[in-house]
Amino acid sequence: MDIVLQGEMDGIEAAEKIHSEYDIPIIYLTAYADEKTLQRAKITEPFGYLLKPFEEKKLRSTIEIALYKHKMARQVKQNKEFLSGVLKGVVDTIISKDKQVTVKDF
């Protein structure tokens, strides 16, 4: 995603919308590295920020790493949701089966 785009929306606004609506990893490829722009871009949780001019090898490796990290983050989220459901089911089962069970902290 470039920072400067034609039209009313800049690349940071577009990236924010893409990230929130579609969960697609964003890598910025831009000539802008000033503090204000970097702070705005960081809010969109990009997987990379490359400055122009860039080397093709660096862009390729950044894309590969971003896709891998995004895949791993999705797996962690799915595992967390699964384990949370399992834990809730176990607690609900214990409580519903025997109301005399005392839960103690160890």
PLY file of the C-alpha trace (Angstrom):
ply
format ascii 1.0
element vertex 106
property float x
property float y
property float z
element edge 105
property int vertex1
property int vertex2
end_header
0.00 0.00 0.00
1.35 3.37 -0.97
0.70 6.30 1.40
-0.24 8.77 -1.31
-3.21 7.74 -3.46
-5.32 9.64 -5.93
-8.70 10.63 -4.60
-10.07 11.58 -1.21
-8.62 8.67 0.79
-4.91 8.25 1.44
-3.16 4.89 1.74
-3.29 4.85 5.53
-7.06 5.33 5.56
-7.43 2.66 2.87
-5.19 0.26 4.81
-7.22 0.82 7.99
-10.42 -0.03 6.14
-8.89 -3.12 4.48
-7.44 -4.34 7.78
-10.68 -3.92 9.75
-13.08 -5.25 7.12
-11.09 -8.00 5.41
-8.23 -8.98 7.75
-5.66 -8.70 4.96
-2.05 -8.04 5.98
-0.74 -4.63 4.92
2.78 -3.69 3.84
3.47 -0.06 3.10
5.69 0.75 0.14
6.24 4.49 0.19
8.65 7.40 0.03
7.30 8.90 3.27
9.08 8.23 6.56
8.35 11.34 8.63
7.29 10.83 12.26
3.66 11.91 11.76
3.16 9.50 8.85
4.84 6.63 10.70
2.65 7.16 13.77
-0.52 7.14 11.64
0.64 4.04 9.75
1.47 2.10 12.94
-2.15 2.33 14.07
-3.14 0.13 11.11
-0.82 -2.65 12.39
1.15 -3.11 9.16
3.29 -6.19 8.60
5.99 -4.10 6.96
7.05 -0.60 5.93
9.44 -0.33 2.98
10.85 2.92 1.67
11.20 3.73 -2.01
13.37 3.05 -3.86
13.25 -0.61 -2.88
14.98 -3.79 -3.92
12.79 -6.50 -5.41
14.40 -9.13 -3.14
13.56 -7.10 -0.06
9.94 -6.63 -1.16
9.58 -10.35 -1.87
11.02 -11.39 1.50
8.87 -8.82 3.32
5.74 -10.18 1.62
6.65 -13.77 2.46
7.30 -12.94 6.12
4.09 -10.90 6.35
1.99 -13.74 4.94
3.63 -16.23 7.32
3.13 -14.00 10.39
-0.48 -13.34 9.41
-1.12 -17.08 9.05
0.44 -17.77 12.46
-1.57 -14.97 14.09
-4.79 -16.46 12.70
-3.85 -19.90 14.05
-3.11 -18.47 17.51
-6.49 -16.70 17.50
-8.31 -19.88 16.44
-6.48 -21.95 19.08
-7.30 -19.38 21.76
-11.00 -19.41 20.82
-11.05 -23.22 20.76
-9.34 -23.58 24.13
-11.57 -20.93 25.67
-14.62 -22.89 24.50
-13.20 -26.14 25.87
-12.46 -24.54 29.23
-15.93 -23.00 29.43
-17.46 -26.38 28.59
-15.44 -28.12 31.31
-16.37 -25.54 33.94
-20.05 -25.62 32.91
-20.05 -29.44 33.04
-18.49 -29.57 36.50
-20.86 -26.99 37.90
-23.97 -28.47 36.29
-23.15 -32.09 37.25
-22.45 -31.55 40.92
-23.44 -28.35 42.69
-21.48 -29.46 45.79
-18.12 -29.07 44.03
-15.97 -26.46 45.68
-13.56 -24.60 43.42
-10.28 -23.87 45.17
-7.30 -21.78 44.09
-4.01 -23.65 44.14
0 1
1 2
2 3
3 4
4 5
5 6
6 7
7 8
8 9
9 10
10 11
11 12
12 13
13 14
14 15
15 16
16 17
17 18
18 19
19 20
20 21
21 22
22 23
23 24
24 25
25 26
26 27
27 28
28 29
29 30
30 31
31 32
32 33
33 34
34 35
35 36
36 37
37 38
38 39
39 40
40 41
41 42
42 43
43 44
44 45
45 46
46 47
47 48
48 49
49 50
50 51
51 52
52 53
53 54
54 55
55 56
56 57
57 58
58 59
59 60
60 61
61 62
62 63
63 64
64 65
65 66
66 67
67 68
68 69
69 70
70 71
71 72
72 73
73 74
74 75
75 76
76 77
77 78
78 79
79 80
80 81
81 82
82 83
83 84
84 85
85 86
86 87
87 88
88 89
89 90
90 91
91 92
92 93
93 94
94 95
95 96
96 97
97 98
98 99
99 100
100 101
101 102
102 103
103 104
104 105
